[in-house]
Amino acid sequence: MREVEHALGAAQAAGEVRPDLTPTDLPIIIMAISHATAPLHGEHPVLWRRFLRLFLDGARVDSPSDLGAPPVPRGQFERSRDACR
């Protein structure tokens, strides 16, 4: 998680990524994309790339909107992540 925090912090400091994106947001989004595209993997093995790019474009600082909910606290994220393993 430290690598994620470092990379995200650097991108935010450079003004490239919206400031309200948190380190716990990223793995949840990646898991969601993976889960959503898994049933289609046989016919569309690279479909996940489309959704990842859509997410990354939406994470840019020039297109922010109100996220409508606070980020998941780290402890809750870790419990959720561990339950999915």
C-alpha positions in Angstrom: 0.0 0.0 0.0 3.0 2.3 0.6 3.8 2.2 -3.1 0.2 3.2 -4.0 0.4 6.1 -1.5 3.7 7.3 -2.9 2.6 7.1 -6.6 -0.8 8.7 -5.8 0.8 11.4 -3.7 3.3 12.2 -6.5 0.5 12.4 -9.1 -1.6 14.6 -6.8 1.4 16.9 -6.1 2.0 17.3 -9.8 -1.6 18.3 -10.3 -2.4 15.3 -12.5 -4.8 13.4 -10.3 -7.8 14.8 -8.4 -6.9 15.6 -4.7 -9.9 13.6 -3.2 -8.7 10.2 -4.6 -7.3 8.1 -1.8 -5.0 5.1 -1.7 -7.9 2.9 -0.6 -10.0 4.0 -3.6 -7.6 2.5 -6.1 -7.6 -1.2 -5.2 -11.3 -1.2 -4.7 -11.8 0.2 -8.2 -9.3 -2.3 -9.7 -11.1 -5.1 -7.9 -14.5 -3.8 -9.2 -13.2 -3.7 -12.8 -11.7 -7.2 -12.5 -14.8 -8.6 -11.0 -17.1 -7.0 -13.5 -15.1 -8.1 -16.6 -14.2 -11.6 -15.4 -17.3 -13.3 -17.0 -16.3 -11.8 -20.3 -12.6 -12.7 -20.2 -13.0 -15.6 -22.6 -14.4 -13.6 -25.4 -12.9 -10.2 -24.5 -9.6 -10.8 -22.7 -8.5 -7.2 -22.7 -11.8 -5.6 -21.9 -10.6 -4.6 -18.4 -8.2 -2.2 -20.1 -11.1 -0.2 -21.5 -12.6 0.3 -18.0 -9.3 1.0 -16.4 -8.7 3.8 -18.9 -12.2 5.1 -18.4 -11.5 5.2 -14.6 -8.0 6.8 -15.1 -9.5 9.5 -17.4 -12.1 10.2 -14.7 -9.4 10.5 -12.0 -7.7 13.4 -13.7 -7.8 16.7 -12.0 -9.5 18.5 -14.9 -12.7 16.5 -14.6 -13.6 16.3 -10.9 -17.1 16.1 -9.6 -18.4 15.6 -6.1 -17.9 12.0 -5.2 -21.0 11.9 -3.0 -19.5 9.8 -0.2 -16.3 9.8 1.9 -13.5 7.4 1.2 -13.4 3.9 2.8 -11.3 4.1 6.0 -8.1 2.0 5.8 -9.1 -0.5 8.5 -12.4 -1.2 6.8 -10.7 -1.5 3.4 -8.2 -4.0 4.8 -11.0 -6.1 6.4 -12.9 -6.1 3.1 -9.8 -6.9 1.0 -9.0 -9.8 3.3 -12.5 -11.2 3.1 -12.2 -11.3 -0.7 -9.1 -13.5 -0.6 
